[in-house]
Amino acid sequence: MVFDDSLVLEKTINKEYDLIILDLLMPVLGGVETIELIKKQFKSPPKIIALTAPEWNHDKKELKKKGFLDVYRKPLTSQLCENIVSKWLDQTMF
């Protein structure tokens, strides 16, 4: 887990991830800027999910055009995390 989306780029250089959950509003880089950089970094980027504050009304269609598979609202509870993983990762991986 990182607390600054710019660190996501550093982490993805050193390790391959199957799923990344990006907060759209983070210090330094936001989720939209980060996904654009990740897509440039990889031929086949990992699955990326957007996480947003409940009061923000992001256009889900626009975010999907940017490359996010889905958009979820905070708070990111353990149950929500489990739902995201089971929906977006191949269960044969476990």
Order of alpha helices (4+ residues) and beta strands (2+ residues): alpha-beta-alpha-beta-alpha-beta-alpha
